[in-house]
Amino acid sequence: MYRSHNCGELRASHINTEVTLSGWVQRVKDLGAINWVVVRDRYGLTQLVFDEERTAKALLEQSQKLGREFVIQVKGKVIERESKNPNMPTGDIEILVDHLLILNESQLPPFTIEDNTDGGEELRMKYRYLDIRRNPVKNSLIFRHKVTQEVRNYLSNEGFIEVETPYLIKSTPEGARDFVVPSRMNEGQFYALPQSPQTFKQLLMVGGMDKYFQIVKCFRDEDLRADRQPEFTQIDCEMAFIEQEDILNAFEGLTRHLLKEINGVEIEKFPRMLYDDAMRLYGNDKPDIRFGMEFGELNKVAQHKDFNVFNSAELVVGIAVPGGNSHTRKEIDKLIDWVKRPQVGALGMVYCRCNEDGTYKSSVDKFYDQDDLAKWAEATGAKPGDLICILSGHTNKVRAQLSALRMELAERLGLRNPDEFAPLWVMDFPLLEWDEDTERYHAMHHPFTSPKPGQLELLKTNPGDVKANAYDLVLNGNEIGGGSIRIHDKETQALMFDYLGFTPEEAKAQFGFLMDAFQYGAPPHGGLAFGLDRLVAILGGQETIRDFIAFPKNNNGRDVMIDAPAPIDDEQLTELSLKLNLKS
């Protein structure tokens, strides 16, 4: 038996108990005549004591050879600690050791295994197995486990059946690039790793599994950022014989359950917002509604003077920054520089101070009088003491730019409280979006999304105006889940493929198995997939997902710990009938 107790377990009630502990050496404080060693495992820390009055000389000398991260086993008696540590759960006791066994020595770690470490991100990713020993990462992984267990329990209790679907599938056009896997047994042919189990869960509905879920790995070969990984995990769900309202109610229930059980937060309302309104008021389809700063469109009150920057713009739009009039001119200039960064791309920013006395001072006073500026304040909801920030240009671009500014200002003003949760359904997305490069429509979600009831005929006349029977669940400015009611009849699905530019032959080659299945009585069905990594991070009060993934990739899609991806040898290439044609 390597241990009778763990290192976070012992309390004053255990005094005079003989115990056995095992773990890693956290730190050593050697004063010669007395040596304190702190030992750590997953559960916590316990202090060990060796002293010349009560410890055999050989044992004291052995303890003085210990270094950080040595793996040890000790036996001894729990005694009361003279200098108690109230910040340590085991801080009332220590172990007077009478037996020490070094199970494994350790080199000096490349960074300190402490909550606040001296290791940079790339170094910690290279030695991720050491990073996992640190409380922030360890606790994040345990937190993920708790969320996952709650999801499984809740959905199982609601009658959902967990079904695994294949990882080696057929490449189909779903938006992002596929990761492909060569087949040795089928020369010149390839599997693809699933971007989602979309078609399989629809086939499960045809198969009569009317409530399905799966916590599943998905793969997309796309450019990465802090909240994206090439392999990620979805809570994938599908239901048959339902309408949109059934889906929304089912997964409001799951989200409400997680917030209560994991965070102790009761959420009553899940507001609903149309996609068009989200874009108009917040500039993106996943608005953070924990704070205000809604957009105010200013075309009618700003394009009647000789200021050509506004007159030539498709959209003039502003936000009122609460208390922003306290910003100095230097601080406002830094904001202007911020929006002009390539990542945002604005050409500049007009501002207007709303003074406490009801007057206004603008950077374009030459063109606009007090009555004009008062109308700006009315349109943006600005109050005395606020600052109005205004951008102009092409509608889609300027909305994205102002959205980025809104989020940056909220971060600076402390308006994004991670302990506050504001869920939101965004509804009625466009079914199709026009791609200028290919000069054809693409599915905004995927080719199996149903149009809103009554809009099918509109596909023939104004396809860009058709709304999808689709919905996203947003939490604190992050999309945590999305789905749709699916097309479930062959004729409508064929029509959708036609509008997406597939010939009948191409549709048959790519999706013939699904079209064939629809001939055998497909029920009305729909579903939703949560991004588990992102959901866990938000519930854990974080914006990025890496610490909630045991072995994440970096921004180049590399695992620097195992050095992957990596070349394969010529023998493997030959066996797979592959030949490299690398760009120089």
C-alpha positions as CSV (number, residue, x, y, z in Angstrom):
1,M,0.0,0.0,0.0
2,Y,1.6,3.2,-1.2
3,R,-0.6,5.5,0.9
4,S,-3.2,5.3,3.7
5,H,-4.3,8.9,3.1
6,N,-3.9,11.5,0.5
7,C,-2.0,14.7,0.9
8,G,-5.0,17.0,1.3
9,E,-6.9,14.8,3.7
10,L,-5.3,15.0,7.2
11,R,-6.7,17.3,9.9
12,A,-6.3,17.9,13.7
13,S,-8.7,15.0,14.2
14,H,-6.0,12.7,12.8
15,I,-3.4,13.6,15.5
16,N,-1.5,10.6,16.8
17,T,-2.6,8.5,13.8
18,E,0.1,6.5,12.0
19,V,-0.2,7.3,8.2
20,T,1.5,6.5,4.9
21,L,1.7,9.2,2.3
22,S,3.0,9.3,-1.3
23,G,3.6,12.2,-3.6
24,W,5.9,14.8,-5.1
25,V,8.2,17.1,-3.1
26,Q,6.8,20.6,-3.5
27,R,9.5,22.4,-1.5
28,V,12.3,21.8,1.1
29,K,13.3,24.0,3.9
30,D,16.5,22.7,5.4
31,L,17.8,24.4,8.6
32,G,20.3,21.7,9.4
33,A,19.0,20.5,12.7
34,I,15.5,20.4,11.3
35,N,14.2,19.9,7.8
36,W,10.7,20.6,6.6
37,V,9.5,19.0,3.4
38,V,6.1,19.7,1.8
39,V,4.7,16.8,-0.2
40,R,2.0,17.2,-2.9
41,D,-0.4,15.0,-4.7
42,R,-3.6,15.7,-6.7
43,Y,-5.5,16.3,-3.4
44,G,-3.3,18.9,-1.7
45,L,-0.2,19.5,0.4
46,T,1.1,18.1,3.7
47,Q,4.1,19.2,5.6
48,L,6.6,16.6,6.8
49,V,9.1,17.2,9.6
50,F,12.5,15.6,10.3
51,D,14.5,16.9,13.3
52,E,17.6,15.7,15.1
53,E,15.9,15.3,18.4
54,R,13.1,13.0,17.2
55,T,14.5,11.6,13.9
56,A,17.2,9.0,13.3
57,K,20.4,10.6,12.0
58,A,20.4,8.5,8.9
59,L,16.8,9.5,8.1
60,L,17.5,13.2,8.6
61,E,20.5,13.0,6.3
62,Q,18.4,11.1,3.7
63,S,15.7,13.8,3.9
64,Q,18.4,16.5,3.2
65,K,19.1,14.9,-0.2
66,L,15.5,15.5,-1.4
67,G,14.9,17.9,-4.3
68,R,11.9,19.4,-6.0
69,E,9.6,16.9,-7.7
70,F,11.2,13.8,-6.1
71,V,8.6,11.1,-5.8
72,I,8.6,9.8,-2.2
73,Q,6.7,7.6,0.2
74,V,6.8,8.4,3.9
75,K,5.4,6.8,7.0
76,G,5.0,8.5,10.3
77,K,2.7,10.0,13.0
78,V,0.4,12.9,12.6
79,I,1.4,15.6,15.1
80,E,0.1,19.1,15.9
81,R,2.0,21.8,14.0
82,E,3.6,24.4,16.2
83,S,3.3,27.2,13.6
84,K,-0.1,26.7,12.0
85,N,-0.8,27.8,8.4
86,P,-4.4,29.0,8.1
87,N,-4.0,29.2,4.3
88,M,-3.4,25.4,4.0
89,P,-6.2,23.0,4.6
90,T,-3.7,20.6,6.3
91,G,-2.1,23.6,8.1
92,D,-2.9,22.4,11.7
93,I,-0.8,19.3,11.4
94,E,2.4,17.8,10.1
95,I,3.9,14.4,9.8
96,L,6.8,13.3,12.1
97,V,8.4,10.9,9.6
98,D,10.0,7.7,10.8
99,H,10.4,6.1,7.3
100,L,11.3,7.6,3.9
101,L,11.5,5.8,0.6
102,I,12.6,7.7,-2.5
103,L,10.4,6.1,-5.3
104,N,12.0,8.2,-8.0
105,E,14.4,11.1,-8.3
106,S,13.7,14.1,-10.5
107,Q,15.8,16.6,-12.4
108,L,15.2,20.2,-11.5
109,P,12.0,21.1,-13.4
110,P,12.3,23.7,-16.2
111,F,9.8,25.9,-14.4
112,T,8.5,26.1,-10.9
113,I,5.5,23.9,-10.1
114,E,3.6,26.7,-8.4
115,D,0.3,28.4,-9.0
116,N,2.2,31.5,-10.2
117,T,5.0,29.9,-12.2
118,D,8.0,31.4,-13.9
119,G,7.4,29.3,-17.1
120,G,6.2,30.9,-20.3
121,E,3.3,29.3,-22.2
122,E,5.4,27.6,-24.9
123,L,7.7,26.1,-22.3
124,R,4.8,24.9,-20.2
125,M,3.2,23.3,-23.3
126,K,6.5,21.5,-24.1
127,Y,6.4,20.0,-20.6
128,R,2.7,19.8,-20.3
129,Y,2.9,16.7,-18.0
130,L,4.6,19.0,-15.5
131,D,2.2,21.9,-16.0
132,I,-0.7,19.5,-15.2
133,R,0.8,19.2,-11.6
134,R,0.1,22.9,-11.1
135,N,-3.2,23.7,-9.4
136,P,-4.6,26.0,-12.2
137,V,-4.3,23.3,-14.8
138,K,-5.1,20.4,-12.6
139,N,-8.2,22.1,-11.2
140,S,-9.3,23.1,-14.7
141,L,-9.2,19.4,-15.9
142,I,-11.1,18.3,-12.8
143,F,-13.6,21.1,-13.5
144,R,-14.1,19.8,-17.0
145,H,-14.7,16.3,-15.7
146,K,-17.4,17.7,-13.4
147,V,-19.1,19.5,-16.2
148,T,-19.0,16.5,-18.5
149,Q,-20.5,14.2,-15.8
150,E,-23.3,16.7,-15.2
151,V,-24.0,16.8,-19.0
152,R,-24.1,13.0,-19.2
153,N,-26.3,12.6,-16.2
154,Y,-28.7,15.3,-17.2
155,L,-29.2,14.1,-20.8
156,S,-29.5,10.5,-19.8
157,N,-32.2,11.4,-17.3
158,E,-34.0,13.2,-20.0
159,G,-34.1,10.1,-22.2
160,F,-31.2,10.8,-24.5
161,I,-29.1,7.8,-25.7
162,E,-25.4,8.1,-26.1
163,V,-24.3,6.6,-29.4
164,E,-20.8,6.7,-30.8
165,T,-20.3,7.6,-34.5
166,P,-17.2,6.8,-36.7
167,Y,-14.1,8.9,-36.8
168,L,-13.0,7.6,-40.2
169,I,-15.6,9.0,-42.6
170,K,-16.0,10.4,-46.1
171,S,-14.8,14.0,-46.9
172,T,-17.8,16.3,-47.5
173,P,-17.9,20.0,-48.0
174,E,-19.0,21.6,-44.7
175,G,-17.0,24.8,-44.6
176,A,-13.6,24.2,-43.0
177,R,-10.9,22.0,-44.5
178,D,-11.0,18.4,-43.6
179,F,-8.1,16.4,-42.1
180,V,-7.7,13.5,-44.4
181,V,-6.3,10.0,-43.7
182,P,-4.9,7.8,-46.4
183,S,-6.3,4.3,-46.7
184,R,-3.6,1.6,-47.1
185,M,-6.1,-1.1,-48.1
186,N,-7.9,1.1,-50.6
187,E,-5.1,2.6,-52.7
188,G,-5.4,6.2,-53.7
189,Q,-8.4,6.8,-51.5
190,F,-8.8,8.7,-48.2
191,Y,-10.9,8.9,-45.1
192,A,-11.7,12.3,-43.5
193,L,-11.9,13.0,-39.8
194,P,-15.3,14.4,-39.0
195,Q,-15.8,18.2,-38.6
196,S,-19.0,17.1,-36.8
197,P,-21.2,13.9,-36.7
198,Q,-23.9,15.8,-38.7
199,T,-24.9,13.3,-41.2
200,F,-24.6,10.4,-38.8
201,K,-26.9,11.9,-36.2
202,Q,-29.4,12.5,-39.0
203,L,-29.2,8.9,-40.0
204,L,-29.7,7.9,-36.3
205,M,-33.0,9.9,-36.4
206,V,-34.0,7.9,-39.5
207,G,-33.0,4.8,-37.5
208,G,-35.5,5.7,-34.8
209,M,-33.1,6.8,-32.1
210,D,-35.2,9.9,-31.4
211,K,-33.0,11.4,-28.6
212,Y,-29.3,11.1,-29.3
213,F,-26.3,12.6,-27.7
214,Q,-22.5,12.1,-27.9
215,I,-19.5,13.8,-26.3
216,V,-17.3,13.6,-29.4
217,K,-14.0,14.8,-30.9
218,C,-14.3,16.8,-34.0
219,F,-11.6,18.0,-36.4
220,R,-11.2,21.1,-38.5
221,D,-8.1,22.1,-40.4
222,E,-8.4,25.9,-40.0
223,D,-6.4,28.8,-38.7
224,L,-6.2,28.8,-34.9
225,R,-6.6,31.4,-32.2
226,A,-6.8,31.3,-28.4
227,D,-10.3,29.8,-28.4
228,R,-9.8,27.3,-31.2
229,Q,-8.0,24.0,-31.6
230,P,-7.7,21.7,-34.6
231,E,-9.3,18.9,-32.5
232,F,-12.1,20.0,-30.2
233,T,-15.0,18.4,-28.3
234,Q,-18.7,18.8,-28.9
235,I,-21.8,17.8,-26.9
236,D,-23.6,16.7,-30.0
237,C,-27.4,16.3,-29.7
238,E,-30.3,15.5,-32.0
239,M,-34.1,14.9,-31.5
240,A,-36.8,13.6,-33.8
241,F,-40.5,14.6,-33.9
242,I,-39.8,18.1,-32.6
243,E,-40.1,21.7,-33.6
244,Q,-37.7,24.5,-32.9
245,E,-39.4,25.3,-29.5
246,D,-38.8,21.8,-28.3
247,I,-35.0,22.1,-29.0
248,L,-34.8,25.5,-27.3
249,N,-36.6,24.3,-24.2
250,A,-34.5,21.1,-24.0
251,F,-31.2,22.8,-24.1
252,E,-32.2,25.8,-22.0
253,G,-32.8,23.1,-19.5
254,L,-29.3,21.7,-19.8
255,T,-27.7,25.1,-19.6
256,R,-29.8,26.1,-16.6
257,H,-28.9,22.8,-14.9
258,L,-25.1,23.3,-15.5
259,L,-25.2,26.9,-14.3
260,K,-27.0,25.9,-11.1
261,E,-25.0,22.7,-10.3
262,I,-21.5,24.0,-11.4
263,N,-21.7,27.7,-10.6
264,G,-24.6,27.9,-8.1
265,V,-26.4,30.4,-10.4
266,E,-30.1,30.4,-11.0
267,I,-31.0,31.7,-14.5
268,E,-34.7,32.2,-15.3
269,K,-34.8,34.0,-18.6
270,F,-33.1,33.1,-21.9
271,P,-33.8,36.2,-24.1
272,R,-34.2,35.7,-27.8
273,M,-32.8,38.0,-30.5
274,L,-33.1,38.0,-34.2
275,Y,-29.8,37.7,-36.1
276,D,-30.6,40.9,-38.0
277,D,-31.1,42.8,-34.7
278,A,-27.9,41.3,-33.2
279,M,-25.9,42.7,-36.1
280,R,-27.7,46.0,-36.0
281,L,-27.4,46.6,-32.3
282,Y,-24.1,44.8,-31.5
283,G,-22.3,44.2,-34.8
284,N,-21.9,40.5,-34.3
285,D,-24.1,37.4,-34.0
286,K,-22.9,36.5,-30.5
287,P,-23.4,39.7,-28.4
288,D,-22.4,40.0,-24.8
289,I,-25.5,41.4,-23.1
290,R,-24.0,41.7,-19.6
291,F,-23.6,45.4,-20.4
292,G,-25.2,48.0,-22.7
293,M,-23.4,50.2,-25.3
294,E,-25.9,49.2,-28.0
295,F,-25.2,50.7,-31.4
296,G,-26.9,53.8,-32.5
297,E,-27.2,54.4,-36.2
298,L,-26.5,58.0,-37.1
299,N,-27.0,58.3,-40.9
300,K,-30.1,60.4,-40.6
301,V,-28.6,62.8,-38.1
302,A,-25.0,62.9,-39.4
303,Q,-25.2,63.0,-43.2
304,H,-26.8,66.4,-43.7
305,K,-23.6,68.6,-43.4
306,D,-20.4,69.0,-45.4
307,F,-18.5,66.3,-43.6
308,N,-17.7,64.0,-46.5
309,V,-16.3,61.1,-44.3
310,F,-19.8,60.6,-43.1
311,N,-21.6,61.6,-46.3
312,S,-19.8,59.0,-48.3
313,A,-20.3,56.2,-45.8
314,E,-22.8,53.4,-46.2
315,L,-23.2,53.4,-42.4
316,V,-22.4,55.9,-39.6
317,V,-22.8,54.3,-36.2
318,G,-21.8,55.0,-32.7
319,I,-21.8,53.8,-29.1
320,A,-22.1,55.7,-25.8
321,V,-19.3,54.8,-23.4
322,P,-20.6,55.2,-19.8
323,G,-18.5,57.7,-17.9
324,G,-16.2,58.0,-20.9
325,N,-16.1,61.8,-20.8
326,S,-13.5,61.4,-18.1
327,H,-11.0,60.1,-20.7
328,T,-8.2,62.5,-21.4
329,R,-7.4,63.5,-25.0
330,K,-4.3,61.3,-24.8
331,E,-6.5,58.3,-23.8
332,I,-8.9,59.0,-26.6
333,D,-6.0,59.2,-29.1
334,K,-4.9,55.8,-27.9
335,L,-8.4,54.5,-28.6
336,I,-8.2,55.9,-32.1
337,D,-4.9,54.2,-32.6
338,W,-6.4,51.0,-31.3
339,V,-9.2,51.0,-33.9
340,K,-6.7,51.7,-36.6
341,R,-4.7,48.6,-35.9
342,P,-4.7,46.1,-38.8
343,Q,-6.6,43.6,-36.6
344,V,-9.6,46.1,-36.4
345,G,-9.0,48.0,-39.7
346,A,-10.9,51.3,-39.1
347,L,-9.5,54.4,-40.8
348,G,-10.2,56.6,-37.9
349,M,-12.8,57.5,-35.2
350,V,-14.9,60.5,-34.5
351,Y,-15.8,61.2,-30.8
352,C,-18.1,63.5,-28.9
353,R,-17.9,64.4,-25.3
354,C,-21.2,64.7,-23.4
355,N,-20.5,67.3,-20.7
356,E,-22.2,67.2,-17.3
357,D,-23.8,70.6,-18.1
358,G,-25.7,69.3,-21.1
359,T,-23.3,70.7,-23.7
360,Y,-21.3,68.7,-26.2
361,K,-17.7,68.9,-27.5
362,S,-16.9,66.9,-30.7
363,S,-13.8,66.3,-32.8
364,V,-15.8,67.5,-35.7
365,D,-17.3,70.7,-34.2
366,K,-16.4,72.5,-37.4
367,F,-19.3,70.7,-39.2
368,Y,-21.9,70.0,-36.5
369,D,-23.6,72.3,-34.0
370,Q,-25.0,71.6,-30.5
371,D,-28.4,70.5,-31.9
372,D,-26.8,68.0,-34.2
373,L,-24.7,66.6,-31.4
374,A,-27.7,66.3,-29.1
375,K,-29.3,64.1,-31.8
376,W,-26.2,61.9,-31.7
377,A,-26.6,61.5,-28.0
378,E,-30.3,60.6,-28.4
379,A,-29.6,58.0,-31.0
380,T,-26.8,56.3,-29.0
381,G,-28.5,56.7,-25.6
382,A,-25.6,58.8,-24.3
383,K,-26.0,60.6,-21.0
384,P,-24.1,63.6,-19.5
385,G,-20.6,62.3,-18.6
386,D,-20.5,59.8,-21.4
387,L,-18.3,59.6,-24.5
388,I,-19.7,58.8,-27.9
389,C,-17.4,56.9,-30.2
390,I,-18.4,56.9,-33.9
391,L,-17.1,54.9,-36.9
392,S,-18.3,55.0,-40.5
393,G,-17.8,53.0,-43.7
394,H,-19.1,49.9,-45.4
395,T,-21.9,48.4,-43.2
396,N,-20.5,45.0,-42.5
397,K,-17.0,46.2,-41.9
398,V,-17.9,49.1,-39.7
399,R,-20.2,47.0,-37.6
400,A,-17.4,44.5,-37.0
401,Q,-15.0,47.3,-36.1
402,L,-17.3,48.9,-33.7
403,S,-18.1,45.5,-32.1
404,A,-14.4,45.0,-31.5
405,L,-14.2,48.5,-29.9
406,R,-17.3,47.8,-27.8
407,M,-15.7,44.6,-26.4
408,E,-12.4,46.3,-25.8
409,L,-14.0,49.2,-23.9
410,A,-16.1,46.8,-21.8
411,E,-12.9,44.9,-20.9
412,R,-11.1,48.1,-19.9
413,L,-14.1,49.3,-17.9
414,G,-14.5,46.0,-16.0
415,L,-18.0,45.4,-17.4
416,R,-17.4,41.7,-18.3
417,N,-17.8,40.1,-14.9
418,P,-16.9,36.3,-15.2
419,D,-19.2,35.5,-12.3
420,E,-22.2,37.0,-14.1
421,F,-23.9,34.9,-16.7
422,A,-26.1,36.2,-19.5
423,P,-27.4,33.6,-21.9
424,L,-29.1,34.6,-25.2
425,W,-30.6,32.8,-28.2
426,V,-29.8,34.3,-31.6
427,M,-32.4,33.2,-34.1
428,D,-33.3,33.3,-37.8
429,F,-29.9,33.4,-39.4
430,P,-29.6,33.8,-43.2
431,L,-29.9,30.4,-44.8
432,L,-27.4,31.3,-47.5
433,E,-24.5,33.7,-47.9
434,W,-23.0,35.0,-51.1
435,D,-19.3,34.3,-51.8
436,E,-17.7,36.9,-54.1
437,D,-14.8,34.6,-55.0
438,T,-16.8,31.6,-56.2
439,E,-19.8,33.8,-57.2
440,R,-22.3,31.5,-55.7
441,Y,-24.2,30.9,-52.5
442,H,-22.9,28.9,-49.6
443,A,-24.8,27.5,-46.6
444,M,-24.3,29.8,-43.7
445,H,-24.5,26.8,-41.3
446,H,-24.5,23.5,-43.4
447,P,-26.4,22.1,-46.4
448,F,-28.9,20.3,-44.2
449,T,-30.4,23.3,-42.5
450,S,-34.1,23.8,-43.1
451,P,-35.4,27.2,-44.3
452,K,-38.0,28.9,-42.0
453,P,-41.5,27.6,-42.6
454,G,-43.2,29.3,-45.5
455,Q,-40.0,30.5,-47.1
456,L,-39.1,27.6,-49.4
457,E,-40.6,29.4,-52.4
458,L,-38.5,32.4,-51.7
459,L,-35.5,30.3,-52.6
460,K,-36.5,30.6,-56.3
461,T,-36.8,34.4,-56.3
462,N,-34.6,35.9,-53.5
463,P,-32.4,33.2,-52.1
464,G,-30.3,35.7,-50.1
465,D,-33.4,36.8,-48.1
466,V,-34.4,33.3,-46.9
467,K,-34.0,32.8,-43.2
468,A,-32.7,29.5,-41.7
469,N,-34.6,27.6,-39.1
470,A,-31.4,27.9,-37.1
471,Y,-30.4,29.1,-33.7
472,D,-27.2,29.8,-31.7
473,L,-27.0,29.8,-27.9
474,V,-24.7,32.6,-26.7
475,L,-23.3,33.0,-23.2
476,N,-21.3,36.1,-22.2
477,G,-20.4,37.0,-25.7
478,N,-19.4,33.5,-26.8
479,E,-21.3,31.1,-29.0
480,I,-21.5,27.9,-26.8
481,G,-23.9,26.0,-29.0
482,G,-25.7,26.1,-32.3
483,G,-28.1,24.0,-34.4
484,S,-31.1,24.0,-36.6
485,I,-34.2,22.1,-37.7
486,R,-33.0,19.8,-40.5
487,I,-34.3,19.2,-43.9
488,H,-35.9,15.7,-43.7
489,D,-37.3,15.1,-47.2
490,K,-35.4,14.3,-50.4
491,E,-37.0,16.9,-52.6
492,T,-36.2,19.8,-50.4
493,Q,-32.7,18.5,-49.8
494,A,-32.2,18.2,-53.6
495,L,-33.4,21.8,-54.0
496,M,-31.0,23.0,-51.4
497,F,-28.1,21.2,-53.1
498,D,-29.1,22.9,-56.4
499,Y,-29.0,26.4,-54.9
500,L,-25.6,25.6,-53.4
501,G,-24.2,24.9,-56.8
502,F,-24.1,21.0,-56.7
503,T,-25.1,19.2,-59.8
504,P,-27.3,16.2,-59.2
505,E,-24.3,13.9,-59.9
506,E,-22.2,15.8,-57.3
507,A,-24.9,15.7,-54.7
508,K,-25.3,12.0,-55.3
509,A,-21.6,11.3,-55.0
510,Q,-21.2,13.4,-51.8
511,F,-24.5,12.7,-50.0
512,G,-26.2,9.9,-51.8
513,F,-26.3,7.8,-48.6
514,L,-28.3,10.5,-46.9
515,M,-30.6,11.1,-49.8
516,D,-31.2,7.3,-50.0
517,A,-32.0,7.2,-46.3
518,F,-34.6,10.0,-46.7
519,Q,-36.6,7.6,-49.0
520,Y,-37.3,5.3,-46.1
521,G,-39.4,7.6,-43.8
522,A,-37.2,10.2,-42.3
523,P,-38.9,11.9,-39.3
524,P,-38.9,15.7,-38.7
525,H,-35.8,16.3,-36.7
526,G,-33.3,18.9,-35.5
527,G,-30.6,19.4,-33.0
528,L,-27.8,21.4,-31.4
529,A,-24.1,21.0,-30.7
530,F,-22.4,22.6,-27.7
531,G,-18.7,23.4,-27.9
532,L,-17.7,21.6,-24.7
533,D,-14.2,23.2,-24.5
534,R,-15.6,26.7,-24.7
535,L,-18.6,26.0,-22.5
536,V,-16.3,24.6,-19.7
537,A,-14.0,27.6,-20.0
538,I,-16.8,30.1,-19.6
539,L,-18.4,28.2,-16.7
540,G,-14.8,28.3,-15.2
541,G,-14.6,32.1,-15.6
542,Q,-12.1,32.0,-18.5
543,E,-12.1,33.3,-22.1
544,T,-9.6,30.8,-23.5
545,I,-9.9,27.0,-23.6
546,R,-6.3,25.7,-23.5
547,D,-6.1,25.1,-19.7
548,F,-9.3,23.0,-19.9
549,I,-7.7,20.6,-22.5
550,A,-5.2,18.1,-21.2
551,F,-2.8,18.3,-24.2
552,P,-3.6,21.3,-26.4
553,K,-2.0,22.4,-29.6
554,N,-0.3,25.8,-30.1
555,N,-1.4,28.5,-32.5
556,N,0.4,26.7,-35.4
557,G,-1.5,23.5,-34.7
558,R,1.6,21.8,-33.2
559,D,1.9,19.6,-30.2
560,V,5.3,20.9,-29.0
561,M,5.5,18.2,-26.3
562,I,5.5,15.2,-28.7
563,D,6.7,17.3,-31.7
564,A,3.7,16.6,-33.9
565,P,2.9,16.8,-36.8
566,A,6.1,15.1,-38.0
567,P,7.4,13.6,-41.2
568,I,6.9,9.9,-41.9
569,D,9.5,7.7,-43.5
570,D,9.7,6.7,-47.1
571,E,8.6,3.1,-46.4
572,Q,5.3,4.4,-44.9
573,L,4.8,6.7,-47.9
574,T,5.3,3.9,-50.3
575,E,2.9,1.6,-48.3
576,L,0.3,4.3,-48.5
577,S,0.9,5.0,-52.2
578,L,1.8,8.6,-51.4
579,K,4.4,10.9,-53.0
580,L,5.3,14.3,-51.5
581,N,5.3,17.4,-53.6
582,L,6.6,20.0,-51.1
583,K,6.8,23.7,-51.9
584,S,10.3,25.0,-51.7
